[in-house]
Amino acid sequence: MEVQVNATKDQINELKESVLWLDIINELEAWKQGFNDEMMSISDNALESNLSTASVLLHMGDLSGRQKAIDYLLSLPDVFLQILEDKKLTNKEPENDS
């Protein structure tokens, strides 16, 4: 499935420089820090709750996946810019060598 970007390059760059985007970044970074704090407490919780190795690893994998999802969300403006750039390059007419 091809991703369609409806915004222009200028609109995306304006978003990246906006206060709203900075607020979104701050919120997502806070979530990421919360996930990291939760990951750091897993070993203590596993000891107290007598959790199995499998459940600890599953929890760690879940938290890692959440952090990677946030990293992707934070990169979306740049991903959109790259999609627009790639589309621009593929839509160029081939030059005539004659």
N, C-alpha and C positions, 0 to 999 in steps of 0.2 A: 504494500500500500504506500503510495506516495503522499508525503506530507505537503499540504498546501499552506503557504504562508500568505495571508491576505494583507498584512501590514507592509508598509514601505520600509526601506532601509533607514530613512530619516526618522520615521515613527518609532522604530525599534531603538535607535540610538537615543532619541528623546526619552523613551521609557527608562533606558539604562542610566540616564543622568537625572532622573526624577526623584523627588522626595518619596513618592509612593514606592518606587522600586527599592530604595534604601530601607524603607519600613518593612517591606516584604523580606529583604535579605536579613534584617535584624531578627525578625520573627522566626524565619527558617533556621538561622544560626542558633537561636535559643533552643529550638526543638532538637537540633543536632547535638547541642551540649547536654541536653537532658537525656538523650539516648546514650551518649558517651558516659554520663554519670551513672546511668542504669547499668551499663555494661561493666563499669568498674566495681559495682556492688554485687555482681553475680556470684563471685566466689564466696563472699561472706554469706549471702543468702542460701547458696547451695549447701554450705556447711551447716547452717542453722536448720534448714528444712529437709536435709538429707535427700537432696535431689539427685537423680541419676545423671551420669555423664551425658547420656543422649539428650536429656531435657535441657541441660546446661548448654550443650553445643547448639541445640535447636534455638534456644533463646538468643545466644550470641549471633547466630546466623541471621535471625530475624532483625536484631538491632543493627547489624552491619548492612542489611538490605535497606532498612529505613534511612540510614545515613547516606547510602549511595543514591537513593531516590531523591533526597534533598539536594545532594550535589548536582544531580541532573536538572532538577528544577531551577537551581541557581544558574545553571549554564544555558537555560533555554533561550535567552535573548541572543547569545552568541551562536547557538545552534540555528536559530531562525536566520540570522545574518549569513551563516554559511550556506544554508539552503538557498537563499536568494542569490548568493554569489555563484553557486553551482548551477542554478537555473539560468543565470545570465550567461555563463560560459557555454552551456549546452545549447542555448538558443542562438548563439552567434552563427552567422553564415560562414561557411568555409571560404577561405580566400582563394581566388582564381590564380593559379600559377602561370597561366599563359600570357 
